[in-house]
Amino acid sequence: MAESSGVELDGLYSAGLDHASKGSYPSFVPVTQSAVVWYYNNCIQYTAGIIIYTVNGQEREMDALAYVDNGAFMLCPRFLCEPLGFSYSWEAATHTICICFPYQP
């Protein structure tokens, strides 16, 4: 299994996810090499180098490992977007990931 060509978790939030949805935030714990994402009543937990992650306590499996690069937690955006019902696309011309997420009241 190879590492994903991932995106920085905090980068997704600084790009607007946290501003658009006040009920969401990420947390990276360097000591355990793990990250937690809260989005309203949903909790996703990842650990760098481990293929198992949890969504609301239910285990799921990734086919691309999350990893830490220069202190930033990196993961394939699919494993953030799909469990939360977000759609996403890759814009090759601009090297941009476009994420559309539903409004949560």
C-alpha positions in Angstrom: 0.0 0.0 0.0 1.4 3.4 -0.9 0.9 6.7 0.7 -1.8 8.9 -0.8 -0.9 11.9 -2.8 -2.8 13.7 -0.1 -3.8 17.1 0.8 -3.1 18.8 4.1 -6.0 18.5 6.5 -5.6 22.0 7.9 -5.3 23.3 4.4 -8.8 22.1 3.6 -10.1 24.1 6.6 -8.2 27.2 6.0 -9.5 27.1 2.4 -13.0 27.7 3.7 -14.5 24.6 5.2 -14.4 26.0 8.7 -15.7 29.4 7.7 -18.7 27.9 5.8 -19.6 25.5 8.5 -19.1 26.7 12.1 -19.8 23.2 13.4 -16.5 21.7 12.0 -12.9 21.6 13.0 -9.9 19.3 12.6 -7.4 18.4 15.3 -3.9 16.9 14.7 -2.1 15.2 17.6 1.6 15.0 16.7 2.5 12.6 19.6 0.1 9.9 18.4 0.4 10.9 14.7 -3.4 11.0 14.6 -6.1 13.4 13.5 -9.7 13.9 14.4 -12.3 15.8 12.3 -15.6 16.9 13.8 -18.4 18.0 11.4 -21.5 18.7 13.4 -22.5 15.3 14.9 -19.9 13.3 12.9 -16.5 12.3 14.2 -13.8 10.9 11.9 -10.5 9.6 13.4 -7.3 8.8 11.4 -3.8 7.6 12.3 -0.9 8.1 10.0 0.3 4.8 8.5 -2.8 2.8 9.5 -5.3 1.8 6.9 -8.2 1.6 9.5 -10.0 4.8 10.3 -13.3 5.4 12.2 -16.4 7.3 11.3 -18.7 7.7 14.4 -17.0 4.8 16.0 -17.4 2.4 13.0 -14.2 1.1 11.4 -13.6 1.6 7.7 -10.6 0.9 5.6 -8.5 3.2 3.4 -6.7 2.1 0.3 -4.2 5.0 0.5 -2.4 5.7 3.8 -2.6 9.0 5.6 0.8 10.4 6.6 2.6 13.3 8.2 4.8 15.5 6.1 6.8 18.3 7.8 4.3 18.4 10.7 1.2 18.5 8.4 -1.3 15.6 8.5 -2.0 14.5 4.9 -4.7 12.3 3.6 -6.6 11.5 0.4 -9.6 13.8 0.3 -11.9 10.9 -0.5 -11.6 9.6 3.1 -12.7 13.0 4.4 -15.4 13.8 1.8 -17.2 10.6 1.3 -18.0 9.8 5.0 -19.5 13.3 5.4 -21.5 13.3 2.1 -19.3 15.9 0.4 -18.7 15.7 -3.3 -15.3 16.6 -4.7 -13.4 16.8 -7.9 -9.8 17.4 -9.1 -9.1 20.3 -11.4 -5.9 19.1 -13.2 -5.3 22.4 -15.0 -5.0 24.4 -11.7 -4.0 21.5 -9.4 -7.0 22.3 -7.3 -9.4 20.1 -5.3 -13.0 21.4 -5.4 -15.1 20.3 -2.5 -18.9 20.9 -2.3 -20.5 20.3 1.1 -24.1 20.5 2.1 -25.3 23.3 4.3 -25.8 22.1 7.9 -28.2 24.3 10.0 
